[in-house]
């Protein structure tokens, strides 16, 4: 596959994933499927006549995007964990209140 075509396809997939992740409640299975497609594209060999430096730059750009995406998802995961802890504390408090009254 030509590097330019591969870069274009990867960019479109990254944009779709970013758009999904920006929505309030996104379909996790769709994000996983798009990430799988992106991963498959990234591991496909490119034409050996392609410039190695350009290919390295392409891979670095995708790695940078992945790092940013992982940081966003990690932040969301932490926020969900905090919310779940608050819900658990509320349930415990309610349970304790009903037992003592």
N, C-alpha and C positions, 0 to 999 in steps of 0.2 A: 504494500500500500504506500502511496506517496505521502510524504510527511505533511504537505500542505492540506491534503484531504483529511488525514488523520487528525491534524490540529483543529480543523474546522468542525469535525464531528465531535471531538472531545469538548470543544468550546460550547457547542450547542447543548451537550449533556450537562456540563457544569452549570450553564445558565438555567436549565430546567431544574436541576437540583437546588440551586440557590433560590430560585423562585418558590419552589415548594417549601423550603426551610424557612422562608420569610413569612409564610402564612401561619395563622394562629394555631390551627390544628391540621397537620399534614398527614398524608397517607404514608406511614412508615414503610409498608411493603413496596410502594411505588419508588420511594427514595432508595431502598435497597436494590430494587431491580435496575434503576438508572445507574447506581453506583457499580453494580455488577457489569453493566454494559460498558461503562467507562473503564473499568479495570480490564475487561477483555480487549478493548481498543488499545489501551496502553501497553499491553504485553504483546500485541501483534508486531511482527517484524516489519521494518520499513525497508524500502528499496536500498540495497547496499550502495548504490551510487549517490545516495543522499549525503549531505554534509553532516559529519559527525557532531560538529559544534552546534549546528542548528537543532539536531536531535537532542543533544544534551540540554540545550536551553529549553526546548519544548518539555522535556521531562522535568526539569527544575520548576518551570511554571506550574505544571500540574502538581508537583510535590508541595509547592508553596500554597496553592489553592487548597489542597488536602489538609495542610496544617491549619489553615484559617477555619476551614469547615469543621475540623475536629475540635478546635477550640470553642467554636459556637455551640456545637452539640454537647460538649463537656459542660459548658456554662448552663445550658438548658437542663441537663441531667442533674446538676447540682441544685438548680432552682426547684426542680420537681422533688428531689430528695428532701429539701427543706420544707416544702409544702406538705409532703407526706408525713414528716415528723410532727408538724403542727397539727395535722389531722389526728394522728395517733395520740398526741398529748391531749387534745380536745376530747377524744373518746375516753381516755383514761380519767380525765377530770369529770366527765359526765357520769361515768360508771362509779367513780368514787363518791360523787355527790348523791347519786341515787341509792347507794348502799348506806350512806349515813343519814339519809332523810326519809 
